[in-house]
């Protein structure tokens, strides 16, 4: 007998609650919405809907994969960022809402019709580069990453949102000088910033599934920031702006590093996220 939506959610909720994964009820709902190709609200409003045997089998498989800690975003293949749907998968970080602050601050600095050239260092799935190109239709950018797998996903996301003609993807280490001399009006980045100690404190689903190279950055989590700031100073035009994310306990350390460039950078500010934690660094090339 085919199970109902309500029965499936009860089964999945019980399995995932016992497993200790993050947000078990939400996970069950999102996975079922994916299987049924509908919204989560539609799932909740149609508890008596029957699943076909194929749908029930697929849902059960996804639930058991989630039980092992595999991120929901990897299981469904996408994650929303700033109102846009992005493809994600093993090899790229799952987008976090804190990173959306970078786009918000950019919107506060630029008008939608402004024309400028930007760089996204450590682009991952392309969330920052693609979103900037989408929000600012006259902007063009370069997105850099050391992972070819990540760049492949980022290119797909650029195609998905119709900005592939305005974003160039570059395979390179953004902590090293790029082979081509660039000059940018804006540089954004969500670099690795997890300390080695913190890495062993994060949830198992992050540690076991998301790429470590995109998360960790030395003993204090600031190695990438130290290494890429000289590159960024060289890359920015006079008046060019910089926005990058860092860990919530790293505000003072980030300010100290930025102030080493007082002769080249001005307007150095650390801004907070919605939780009141230091999160985004802002600076401008003199």
C-alpha positions as CSV (number, residue, x, y, z in Angstrom):
1,X,0.0,0.0,0.0
2,X,1.3,3.4,-1.0
3,X,2.2,5.7,2.0
4,X,0.9,9.1,2.4
5,X,2.9,12.3,2.7
6,X,2.0,12.4,6.4
7,X,3.2,8.9,7.0
8,X,6.5,9.5,5.1
9,X,7.2,12.6,7.2
10,X,6.6,10.8,10.4
11,X,8.9,8.0,9.4
12,X,11.7,10.3,8.2
13,X,11.3,12.6,11.2
14,X,11.8,9.6,13.6
15,X,14.8,8.3,11.7
16,X,16.5,11.7,11.5
17,X,15.7,12.7,15.1
18,X,17.4,9.6,16.4
19,X,20.5,10.1,14.1
20,X,21.2,13.6,15.6
21,X,21.5,15.4,12.3
22,X,20.8,19.1,12.1
23,X,17.2,20.2,11.6
24,X,15.6,16.7,11.2
25,X,12.0,17.9,10.6
26,X,13.1,20.5,8.1
27,X,15.3,17.9,6.4
28,X,12.4,15.5,6.1
29,X,10.2,18.1,4.5
30,X,12.8,19.4,2.1
31,X,13.7,15.9,0.9
32,X,10.1,15.0,0.3
33,X,9.4,18.2,-1.6
34,X,12.4,17.3,-3.8
35,X,11.0,13.8,-4.5
36,X,7.6,15.1,-5.3
37,X,8.9,18.1,-7.3
38,X,6.9,20.6,-5.3
39,X,7.3,23.3,-2.7
40,X,7.7,22.4,1.0
41,X,4.5,24.3,1.7
42,X,2.7,22.1,-0.8
43,X,4.0,19.1,1.1
44,X,2.7,20.4,4.4
45,X,-0.7,21.2,3.0
46,X,-1.2,17.8,1.4
47,X,-0.7,15.3,4.1
48,X,-3.1,12.8,2.6
49,X,-1.4,12.7,-0.8
50,X,-0.2,9.2,-1.8
51,X,3.3,8.5,-3.0
52,X,3.9,6.1,-5.8
53,X,6.1,3.1,-5.0
54,X,9.0,4.7,-6.9
55,X,8.6,8.0,-5.0
56,X,8.5,6.1,-1.7
57,X,11.7,4.1,-2.5
58,X,13.6,7.2,-3.6
59,X,12.5,9.1,-0.5
60,X,13.6,6.3,1.8
61,X,17.0,6.2,0.1
62,X,17.5,9.9,0.6
63,X,16.4,9.8,4.2
64,X,19.0,7.1,5.0
65,X,21.7,9.1,3.2
66,X,20.7,12.1,5.3
67,X,20.8,9.9,8.4
68,X,24.5,9.4,7.7
69,X,25.0,13.1,7.8
70,X,25.1,13.9,4.1
71,X,24.0,17.6,3.7
72,X,20.5,18.2,2.4
73,X,21.8,20.6,-0.3
74,X,24.0,17.8,-1.7
75,X,21.0,15.3,-1.7
76,X,18.7,17.7,-3.6
77,X,21.5,19.2,-5.6
78,X,20.8,22.9,-5.0
79,X,20.6,25.6,-2.4
80,X,19.1,29.1,-2.4
81,X,21.3,32.1,-2.1
82,X,20.0,35.7,-2.2
83,X,16.8,34.5,-3.8
84,X,18.6,32.6,-6.5
85,X,18.7,28.8,-6.9
86,X,22.3,27.4,-7.1
87,X,23.5,24.0,-8.0
88,X,25.8,22.6,-5.3
89,X,27.4,19.2,-4.6
90,X,30.4,17.5,-3.2
91,X,33.5,19.7,-3.9
92,X,31.9,23.0,-2.9
93,X,30.7,24.5,0.3
94,X,27.0,24.7,1.0
95,X,26.2,28.4,0.9
96,X,25.6,30.0,4.2
97,X,23.2,33.0,4.8
98,X,25.9,35.1,6.4
99,X,27.6,35.4,3.1
100,X,24.6,37.2,1.7
101,X,25.8,40.3,3.7
102,X,28.5,40.8,1.1
103,X,25.9,41.2,-1.6
104,X,23.8,43.5,0.6
105,X,26.8,45.8,1.3
106,X,27.6,45.9,-2.5
107,X,24.0,46.9,-3.2
108,X,24.5,49.7,-0.7
109,X,27.6,50.9,-2.5
110,X,26.5,50.6,-6.1
111,X,23.4,51.4,-8.1
112,X,21.9,48.6,-10.1
113,X,22.8,50.3,-13.4
114,X,26.4,50.9,-12.5
115,X,29.1,49.5,-14.7
116,X,32.1,48.0,-12.9
117,X,34.6,45.1,-13.0
118,X,34.8,42.8,-10.0
119,X,36.8,39.7,-8.8
120,X,35.5,36.9,-6.6
121,X,38.4,35.1,-5.0
122,X,37.6,31.5,-4.0
123,X,34.3,31.4,-5.8
124,X,33.3,27.8,-5.0
125,X,29.9,27.3,-6.5
126,X,29.9,30.9,-7.8
127,X,27.4,32.3,-5.4
128,X,29.0,35.7,-5.1
129,X,30.2,36.2,-8.7
130,X,26.9,35.0,-10.2
131,X,24.8,36.9,-7.8
132,X,26.7,40.1,-8.4
133,X,26.4,39.7,-12.2
134,X,22.7,39.1,-11.8
135,X,22.1,42.0,-9.4
136,X,24.2,44.4,-11.5
137,X,23.5,43.6,-15.2
138,X,26.2,46.0,-16.4
139,X,28.9,44.5,-14.2
140,X,31.6,42.1,-15.4
141,X,33.7,39.8,-13.3
142,X,36.4,37.2,-12.8
143,X,35.8,34.3,-10.5
144,X,38.9,32.4,-9.2
145,X,39.2,29.0,-7.6
146,X,41.8,26.4,-7.1
147,X,39.3,23.5,-7.5
148,X,38.4,22.5,-11.1
149,X,35.3,20.7,-9.7
150,X,34.1,23.9,-8.0
151,X,34.7,25.9,-11.2
152,X,32.7,23.4,-13.2
153,X,29.7,23.9,-10.9
154,X,30.2,27.7,-10.8
155,X,30.1,27.8,-14.7
156,X,26.8,25.8,-14.6
157,X,25.4,28.3,-12.2
158,X,26.4,31.2,-14.4
159,X,24.7,29.5,-17.3
160,X,21.6,28.8,-15.2
161,X,21.2,32.5,-14.3
162,X,22.2,33.9,-17.7
163,X,25.4,35.7,-16.7
164,X,28.0,33.4,-18.3
165,X,28.9,36.0,-20.9
166,X,29.9,38.4,-18.1
167,X,31.8,36.2,-15.7
168,X,35.2,34.7,-16.6
169,X,36.2,31.6,-14.5
170,X,39.9,31.2,-13.7
171,X,41.7,28.2,-12.3
172,X,44.3,29.6,-9.9
173,X,45.4,30.0,-6.3
174,X,44.0,33.4,-5.3
175,X,46.8,33.7,-2.7
176,X,49.3,33.9,-5.5
177,X,49.7,36.6,-8.2
178,X,47.5,35.8,-11.1
179,X,49.1,35.2,-14.5
180,X,47.4,38.2,-16.0
181,X,47.5,41.7,-14.6
182,X,44.0,42.7,-13.6
183,X,42.6,45.9,-12.3
184,X,39.3,45.8,-10.4
185,X,36.7,48.2,-9.1
186,X,35.6,45.6,-6.5
187,X,37.0,42.5,-4.9
188,X,34.8,40.1,-2.8
189,X,35.7,36.9,-1.1
190,X,34.5,34.2,1.3
191,X,37.9,32.6,2.0
192,X,38.6,29.6,4.2
193,X,38.8,30.8,7.8
194,X,38.1,27.9,10.1
195,X,41.0,27.2,12.5
196,X,42.4,23.7,12.8
197,X,41.0,23.5,16.3
198,X,37.6,24.6,15.2
199,X,37.6,22.1,12.4
200,X,37.4,19.2,14.8
201,X,34.5,21.0,16.6
202,X,32.2,21.5,13.6
203,X,29.4,19.1,13.0
204,X,30.2,15.7,11.4
205,X,28.1,16.5,8.4
206,X,30.4,19.5,7.6
207,X,33.6,17.7,8.5
208,X,32.7,14.4,6.7
209,X,31.2,15.9,3.5
210,X,32.3,19.5,2.8
211,X,35.8,20.1,1.3
212,X,38.3,20.8,4.0
213,X,40.4,23.0,1.7
214,X,37.5,25.4,1.4
215,X,37.1,25.6,5.2
216,X,40.4,25.7,7.0
217,X,43.2,28.3,7.0
218,X,45.9,27.5,9.5
219,X,46.2,27.6,13.2
220,X,44.3,30.9,13.7
221,X,42.2,30.7,10.6
222,X,43.7,33.8,9.0
223,X,46.4,32.4,6.7
224,X,44.5,33.0,3.5
225,X,43.6,36.5,4.5
226,X,47.2,37.3,5.3
227,X,48.3,35.9,2.0
228,X,45.7,37.4,-0.3
229,X,45.7,40.9,1.0
230,X,48.9,41.9,-0.9
231,X,47.4,40.5,-4.0
232,X,44.1,42.4,-3.5
233,X,45.9,45.7,-2.9
234,X,47.7,45.2,-6.3
235,X,44.5,44.2,-8.0
236,X,42.3,47.1,-6.9
237,X,42.0,50.4,-8.8
238,X,42.3,53.6,-6.8
239,X,38.9,54.0,-5.1
240,X,38.2,50.3,-5.5
241,X,36.4,48.4,-2.7
242,X,37.0,45.2,-0.8
243,X,34.5,43.1,1.0
244,X,35.4,39.7,2.5
245,X,33.9,37.3,5.1
246,X,35.7,35.9,8.2
247,X,35.0,33.9,11.3
248,X,32.9,35.5,14.1
249,X,35.8,35.5,16.6
250,X,38.3,36.9,14.2
251,X,37.3,40.6,14.0
252,X,40.3,42.0,16.0
253,X,42.8,39.8,14.2
254,X,41.4,40.9,10.8
255,X,41.5,44.5,11.7
256,X,45.2,44.2,12.7
257,X,46.0,42.6,9.4
258,X,44.2,45.2,7.4
259,X,45.8,48.1,9.3
260,X,49.2,46.8,8.1
261,X,48.1,48.4,4.8
262,X,47.1,51.8,6.1
263,X,49.2,53.5,3.4
264,X,47.2,51.7,0.7
265,X,43.8,51.0,2.2
266,X,41.3,53.4,3.9
267,X,37.8,53.1,5.3
268,X,38.7,49.9,7.1
269,X,35.6,48.7,8.9
270,X,34.4,45.4,10.4
271,X,30.7,44.9,10.1
272,X,28.4,42.6,12.0
273,X,26.0,39.9,10.9
274,X,22.4,39.5,12.0
275,X,23.5,37.7,15.1
276,X,25.6,40.7,16.1
277,X,29.0,38.9,15.4
278,X,31.9,40.5,13.5
279,X,31.6,39.0,10.0
280,X,32.5,41.2,7.0
281,X,35.6,43.3,6.5
282,X,35.3,46.5,4.3
283,X,38.2,48.6,2.9
284,X,38.9,50.9,0.0
285,X,42.0,51.4,-2.1
286,X,43.5,54.8,-1.6
